[in-house]
Amino acid sequence: QQKAQREASGLAQLMERTVSDTIEQIDIVLQTCAEEIEQQLAAGVDHKAINALIQRQYKHLPELNVLRVVDETGQALYGVGPSLESGGLNIADRDYFILARDSRWPTLSISRPLSARTTAERSVFLARRINRPDGSFGGIVYTAIPVARFQLFFRSLYLGPKSSVTLIDHEKNLVARHPETEVKDMSTLLPLAERMFNAVQQHNPDDGVFSIRSPFDGVERIIAYRKVSNFPGHLFVGLATDDYFATWRTEFTTMLVLLALILTTSGITSRLLFIGWKRQHELNQHLDRQSRTDALTGCANRRENLEALEKERQRSLRYGKPFSVLALDLDHFKSVNDRFGHPAGDEALRHFVEVAGNSLRALDTIGRLGGEEFLVLLPETPMESAVKTAERIRLELEATPVPLTAAPLTLTVSIGVTAWTGDEADTMEKLLFRADSALYKAKEAGRNQVQTE
C-alpha cells in the first residue's frame, strides 16, 4: 500500500508537470501574438503581418485546433483552425472573453470545459487580453485544448485496468478523465468532484494522498493529487486497490514458494532491493528537479523563483536584512527568432543565463518567468549594490556575443531594479510591480540600460 502511494504520487507529479508545461508553452504563444498586435495597434495595423504571425505561432502548437484573434466586440478577425460559421463567429458571451475584457491585469484567462462553436468538440479555452495604445480593451487572442488531448495523454501511461486519472477545475467541473466517462449530463459527475475536493480541503491544498471509494463506479482507490501550475484545478491519479493488491498477492505466493531460496540468497536480494530503492530515490530527485527547473535554460522556473523571493522576504522581515530584485527582458528578442530561427533563439536564452550567472554570487537566484523575461533575487543586497550588479550583467552580455554558426549575435538587456523597503506591508506582489515598472522605464528610455523604482 505504501508502494502504491509512492507510485501514485510520482505519477501525479510527472503528469502535473507535463500539463503545466504545455499550458506555459501555449501562454508564451498567446503573449507573443498579443504583444505584436498591441504594437501594430500603436503603429498601424498590417493585416498580412498579423495573419503571418498567427500562422507562425500556430506551427508551434500542432496539437491544437485553433488560434484566433477577436476584436473588442467578440467578433473574429484573424485565425487558424476550422472554418467559421457563415456570418462570422462572435464569442462575446464566452466566460474567457468576459474575464479577459474585465481584467485589469494581463493574465491568462482559462475557461471551464466548453463545446467549440465551430466543431462542437469539448475543449478548454485559453485567452490573453489585447490592449489598445490608450490601455482600453482591444480584444483577445485565444486558443483551445481539446479535452480529447488530455485523455490521449492520460491513456499513454498504463496504471492498471481499474485505475484512473482525473483533471478537475476549481469550480468542480470534470475537465478530463481516463477511463473516459461517457455520460451526456456531466452534472452526474458532481458528487465525484465534490468528494475529491472535500478530501483536498482536509489535506495540503497543493499535493497529498488519500483513499476513496468512487461514488461513480464504486471502485476503491488510493488517490494522489497535485495542484496544477498555471491552471485553476487539480490532477488526481488513482490506483485501484484491486490492481495493486493483485500484484502483491501474486508476489506473496511466489515468495512462499521461494522462501528457502531467498534465505540462501539474501545477499543478492538485498542488493536488488537497494538498487530498486536507489532508482526510486533518483527518480524522485529527478522529478523534484524537473518541477523546479526551466527545461530550456536550466535556471529556476517561475514557480521556484517566486517561492525563493517570498522565502527571502520572510527571512529579511525576521532578521532585518535588505534584499533586491532585478527584472530583466532581452531587447528585440522576437527579431532573433525571426532572423535566425527558434533554435538560435533557444541558444540565445541559454547564453544569457550563462552570462548572467557568471555575474552573480552563489546565493543569488536567477529564474525564467516566461519567454525572454527573467527575474534575479539578490539576498542581503541594498539598492546601490543591486544597481552595480545589474550594470555588470548588462555590460557583460553586450560584450559577449552569442556564438551562432551563421554569425556571432550581440544581445542587449533592459533591467529594472527595486529593493525591499523593510516594511511588512511591502509584499512580493508590490516588489514585482516596482521591478516591472522600472523595467518598463528602461524599455521606454531606449532599452539596453538599468532603471530603478
C-alpha positions in Angstrom: 0.0 0.0 0.0 2.9 2.4 0.8 4.5 1.5 -2.5 1.2 2.3 -4.3 1.1 5.7 -2.5 4.6 6.5 -3.6 3.9 5.4 -7.2 0.7 7.4 -7.4 2.5 10.5 -6.0 5.3 10.2 -8.5 2.9 9.7 -11.4 0.8 12.7 -10.3 3.9 14.9 -10.1 5.0 13.8 -13.6 1.6 14.3 -15.2 1.1 17.7 -13.4 4.4 18.9 -14.7 3.6 17.9 -18.3 0.2 19.6 -18.2 1.7 22.7 -16.6 4.5 22.9 -19.1 2.0 22.5 -22.0 -0.1 25.4 -20.7 3.0 27.5 -20.2 4.1 26.9 -23.8 0.6 27.9 -25.0 0.7 31.0 -22.9 4.0 32.1 -24.4 2.5 31.8 -27.9 -0.6 33.8 -26.8 1.6 36.5 -25.2 3.7 36.8 -28.4 0.6 37.3 -30.5 -0.9 39.8 -28.1 2.2 41.9 -27.8 2.7 42.0 -31.6 -0.9 43.1 -32.2 -0.6 45.7 -29.5 2.5 47.1 -31.2 0.6 47.2 -34.5 -2.4 48.9 -33.0 0.0 51.7 -31.9 2.0 52.0 -35.2 -0.6 50.9 -37.8 -2.3 47.6 -38.4 -0.7 45.3 -41.1 -3.3 42.6 -41.6 -1.0 40.4 -43.7 1.7 40.6 -40.9 -0.8 39.6 -38.2 -2.1 36.7 -40.3 1.6 35.6 -40.9 2.3 35.9 -37.2 -0.6 33.7 -36.3 0.4 31.1 -38.9 4.0 31.1 -37.5 2.9 30.7 -33.9 0.3 28.1 -34.8 3.1 25.9 -36.1 4.5 25.7 -32.5 1.2 24.2 -31.3 0.3 21.4 -33.8 -1.7 19.6 -31.2 -4.2 22.5 -31.0 -7.1 23.1 -33.4 -7.5 26.9 -33.4 -5.6 30.1 -32.8 -7.7 33.2 -33.3 -7.9 36.9 -32.6 -11.2 38.7 -31.9 -12.0 42.4 -31.5 -13.5 44.2 -28.5 -17.0 43.1 -29.5 -16.0 39.5 -29.7 -16.1 39.3 -33.5 -13.4 37.0 -35.1 -10.8 39.0 -37.2 -8.0 36.6 -37.8 -7.4 33.0 -37.1 -6.2 29.5 -37.9 -8.5 26.5 -37.4 -11.8 25.0 -38.5 -13.9 27.1 -40.9 -16.0 29.8 -39.3 -19.8 29.6 -39.5 -21.5 31.7 -42.1 -21.8 35.2 -41.0 -18.7 35.1 -38.8 -18.0 34.0 -35.3 -18.8 36.0 -32.1 -17.6 34.9 -28.7 -18.6 37.9 -26.6 -20.7 35.7 -24.3 -17.9 33.3 -23.5 -16.5 33.4 -19.9 -12.9 33.6 -21.0 -13.7 36.6 -23.2 -15.5 38.3 -20.4 -12.8 37.6 -17.9 -10.1 39.0 -20.2 -12.2 42.0 -21.0 -12.9 42.9 -17.4 -9.4 42.1 -16.0 -7.2 45.0 -15.0 -4.0 42.8 -15.3 -2.6 41.0 -18.3 -3.2 37.5 -17.0 -4.0 34.2 -18.7 -7.8 33.5 -18.8 -8.8 29.8 -18.7 -12.3 28.7 -19.3 -14.3 25.7 -17.9 -14.8 22.9 -20.4 -17.0 24.3 -23.3 -18.2 23.0 -26.6 -16.4 24.7 -29.5 -18.8 26.5 -31.7 -17.2 25.6 -35.0 -16.6 21.9 -34.3 -18.8 21.1 -31.2 -15.6 19.5 -29.7 -15.4 19.8 -25.9 -12.4 22.0 -25.1 -10.7 24.2 -22.6 -10.1 27.7 -23.9 -7.1 29.9 -23.0 -7.0 33.6 -23.8 -4.9 36.7 -23.5 -6.2 40.3 -23.4 -5.1 42.8 -26.2 -4.8 46.4 -25.1 -5.1 49.5 -27.3 -2.4 52.2 -27.0 -4.6 54.1 -24.5 -5.0 51.0 -22.3 -8.6 50.2 -23.3 -9.7 46.7 -24.3 -9.0 45.8 -27.9 -10.0 42.2 -28.0 -8.3 38.8 -27.2 -6.1 36.2 -28.8 -7.2 32.7 -27.8 -6.8 29.0 -28.4 -8.4 25.8 -27.2 -7.1 22.5 -25.8 -9.5 19.7 -26.8 -10.4 17.5 -23.9 -9.5 14.6 -26.1 -5.9 15.7 -25.9 -5.9 15.4 -22.1 -7.4 11.9 -22.4 -4.9 10.8 -25.0 -2.1 11.8 -22.6 -3.7 10.1 -19.7 -4.0 6.9 -21.7 -0.3 6.9 -22.6 0.6 5.7 -19.0 -0.9 2.4 -18.2 -1.8 2.3 -14.5 -4.0 -0.8 -14.3 -7.4 -1.9 -15.6 -9.3 -0.1 -12.8 -7.0 2.8 -12.1 -7.9 6.4 -13.2 -6.6 9.9 -14.0 -8.9 12.8 -13.4 -8.5 16.6 -14.1 -11.0 18.8 -12.2 -11.0 22.6 -12.2 -11.6 24.7 -9.1 -15.3 25.1 -9.9 -15.6 21.3 -9.6 -16.0 20.8 -13.4 -14.6 17.5 -14.6 -12.3 18.5 -17.4 -11.0 15.1 -18.5 -10.9 11.6 -17.1 -9.3 8.2 -18.0 -11.0 5.8 -18.4 -13.2 8.1 -20.5 -16.6 8.9 -19.0 -19.4 8.5 -21.5 -22.2 10.5 -19.9 -24.5 13.0 -21.6 -25.1 15.1 -18.5 -21.7 16.0 -16.9 -23.5 17.2 -13.7 -23.9 13.5 -12.8 -20.2 13.5 -12.0 -20.5 16.4 -9.5 -20.6 14.0 -6.4 -17.3 12.6 -7.6 -15.7 16.0 -7.9 -17.1 17.2 -4.6 -15.8 14.1 -2.7 -12.3 14.7 -4.2 -12.3 18.4 -3.3 -13.5 17.7 0.2 -10.5 15.3 0.6 -8.2 18.0 -0.7 -9.5 20.6 1.8 -8.7 18.1 4.6 -5.1 17.8 3.4 -2.5 20.1 1.9 -4.1 22.1 -0.9 -1.1 21.7 -3.2 -0.5 17.9 -3.0 -1.3 14.8 -1.0 -2.6 11.3 -0.8 -6.0 9.9 0.3 -8.2 6.8 -0.1 -11.7 7.0 -1.6 -14.4 4.7 -2.9 -15.7 6.4 -6.0 -19.4 7.2 -6.0 -19.4 7.0 -9.8 -18.1 3.4 -10.4 -17.8 2.0 -6.8 -14.0 1.3 -7.1 -11.8 1.9 -4.1 -8.6 3.7 -5.0 -5.6 5.4 -3.5 -5.7 9.0 -4.9 -2.6 11.1 -5.2 -3.3 14.7 -6.2 -1.4 17.8 -7.2 -2.4 21.4 -7.9 -1.7 22.2 -11.5 0.6 25.3 -12.0 -0.8 27.8 -14.5 -4.2 26.1 -14.4 -7.1 26.5 -11.9 -7.5 22.9 -11.0 -6.1 19.7 -9.5 -4.8 16.5 -11.2 -5.8 13.2 -9.4 -4.1 9.9 -10.1 -6.0 6.9 -8.6 -4.5 3.4 -8.3 -7.3 0.8 -7.7 -6.9 -1.4 -4.6 -7.7 -4.5 -6.7 -4.9 -3.6 -9.2 -2.0 -3.1 -6.8 -3.1 -5.8 -4.4 -3.4 -8.3 -7.3 0.2 -7.8 -8.0 1.0 -8.1 -4.3 -0.9 -11.3 -3.9 1.0 -12.8 -6.8 4.3 -11.7 -5.4 3.3 -13.1 -1.9 2.5 -16.5 -3.3 5.8 -16.6 -5.2 7.6 -15.6 -2.0 6.1 -18.5 -0.1 7.3 -21.0 -2.8 10.8 -19.5 -3.0 11.3 -18.8 0.8 14.1 -21.4 1.2 15.9 -20.0 -1.8 15.6 -16.4 -0.6 17.1 -17.3 2.8 20.2 -18.6 1.0 20.4 -15.8 -1.5 19.7 -12.9 0.9 22.8 -11.0 -0.2 21.6 -10.9 -3.8 18.1 -10.0 -2.7 19.4 -7.2 -0.5 21.4 -5.9 -3.5 18.4 -5.9 -5.7 16.3 -4.1 -3.1 19.0 -1.5 -2.7 19.1 -0.9 -6.5 15.3 -0.6 -6.6 15.4 1.9 -3.7 18.2 3.9 -5.3 16.3 4.1 -8.6 13.2 5.3 -6.9 15.2 7.8 -4.9 16.9 9.1 -8.1 13.5 9.3 -9.9 12.1 11.3 -7.0 15.1 13.6 -7.1 14.8 13.9 -10.9 11.1 14.8 -10.7 11.8 17.3 -8.0 14.5 19.0 -10.1 12.2 19.0 -13.1 9.4 20.6 -11.1 11.8 23.5 -10.1 13.9 24.0 -13.2 13.3 25.6 -16.6 13.8 22.9 -19.1 15.3 25.1 -21.8 17.8 27.2 -19.8 18.5 25.1 -16.7 17.8 28.0 -14.4 15.0 28.2 -11.8 11.4 28.2 -13.3 8.8 30.7 -12.5 7.3 28.8 -9.5 10.7 28.2 -7.9 11.8 31.8 -8.5 8.7 33.3 -6.9 8.9 30.8 -3.9 12.5 31.8 -3.3 11.5 35.5 -3.4 8.8 35.0 -0.8 11.1 33.0 1.4 13.8 35.7 1.2 11.2 38.4 2.1 10.1 36.4 5.2 13.8 35.8 6.2 14.6 39.5 5.8 11.5 40.5 7.7 12.7 38.3 10.6 16.3 39.4 10.7 16.1 42.9 9.2 18.4 42.2 6.2 18.0 44.1 2.9 17.5 42.4 -0.5 16.9 43.5 -4.0 15.1 42.2 -7.2 16.1 42.6 -10.8 13.5 42.3 -13.6 15.3 41.6 -17.0 14.0 41.4 -20.5 16.1 40.7 -23.6 15.8 43.6 -26.1 14.2 42.9 -29.5 14.3 39.1 -28.9 11.5 38.4 -31.3 13.8 39.6 -34.1 16.3 36.9 -33.1 13.7 34.2 -33.7 12.6 35.8 -36.9 16.1 36.2 -38.4 17.9 33.1 -37.2 15.1 30.7 -36.2 13.9 29.3 -32.9 16.9 27.0 -32.3 19.1 30.1 -32.4 16.6 31.9 -30.0 16.9 29.0 -27.6 20.7 29.1 -27.8 20.5 32.9 -27.1 18.4 32.3 -24.0 20.8 29.7 -22.7 23.7 32.0 -23.4 22.1 34.9 -21.5 21.5 32.7 -18.4 25.2 31.6 -18.5 26.5 35.1 -18.8 24.2 36.5 -16.1 25.0 33.6 -13.8 28.7 34.3 -14.1 28.0 37.8 -12.8 26.1 36.6 -9.8 27.0 35.2 -6.4 26.3 31.6 -5.4 23.5 32.7 -3.1 21.8 34.8 -5.8 18.9 33.2 -7.8 18.1 33.7 -11.5 14.8 32.4 -12.8 12.9 32.5 -16.1 9.4 33.9 -15.8 8.5 33.1 -19.4 9.7 33.9 -22.9 12.7 36.3 -22.7 11.7 37.6 -19.2 13.9 36.8 -16.2 14.0 37.6 -12.5 17.1 37.8 -10.3 16.9 37.7 -6.5 19.8 39.3 -4.6 19.7 38.4 -0.9 21.3 40.8 1.6 21.9 43.4 -1.1 20.8 47.1 -0.9 19.7 49.1 -3.9 23.1 50.6 -4.6 24.8 47.2 -4.9 21.9 45.8 -6.9 22.3 48.5 -9.5 26.0 47.7 -9.8 25.2 44.0 -10.3 22.6 44.8 -12.9 25.0 47.1 -14.8 27.6 44.3 -14.7 25.2 41.9 -16.2 24.2 44.4 -18.9 27.8 45.2 -19.9 29.0 41.6 -19.8 26.1 40.5 -22.1 26.7 43.3 -24.6 30.4 42.4 -24.7 29.8 38.6 -25.1 28.1 37.7 -28.4 26.2 34.5 -28.8 28.4 32.1 -30.8 25.9 31.1 -33.6 27.0 29.1 -36.6 25.8 31.7 -39.1 27.4 34.7 -37.3 28.0 36.0 -33.8 24.9 37.6 -32.3 25.1 40.5 -29.9 22.3 40.7 -27.3 21.3 43.6 -25.0 19.1 43.6 -22.0 16.9 46.1 -20.2 16.9 45.8 -16.4 14.6 47.2 -13.7 15.9 47.3 -10.1 14.0 47.6 -6.9 14.8 46.9 -3.2 12.7 45.7 -0.3 11.7 48.6 1.9 11.9 46.7 5.2 8.2 47.1 5.8 5.9 44.0 6.3 3.4 45.7 4.0 5.9 45.6 1.2 4.6 42.3 -0.3 6.0 40.1 -3.1 3.4 41.5 -5.4 4.5 45.1 -4.7 8.1 44.2 -5.2 7.4 42.6 -8.6 5.2 45.5 -9.6 8.0 48.0 -8.8 10.6 45.9 -10.6 8.3 45.7 -13.7 7.7 49.4 -13.6 11.5 50.0 -13.5 11.9 47.6 -16.4 9.3 49.5 -18.5 11.1 52.7 -17.8 14.3 51.1 -19.2 12.4 50.0 -22.2 10.8 53.4 -22.8 14.1 55.2 -22.3 15.7 53.3 -25.2 16.5 49.8 -23.9 19.9 48.4 -23.0 20.0 50.2 -19.7 19.3 49.9 -16.0 16.5 51.9 -14.2 15.3 51.8 -10.6 11.9 52.2 -8.9 
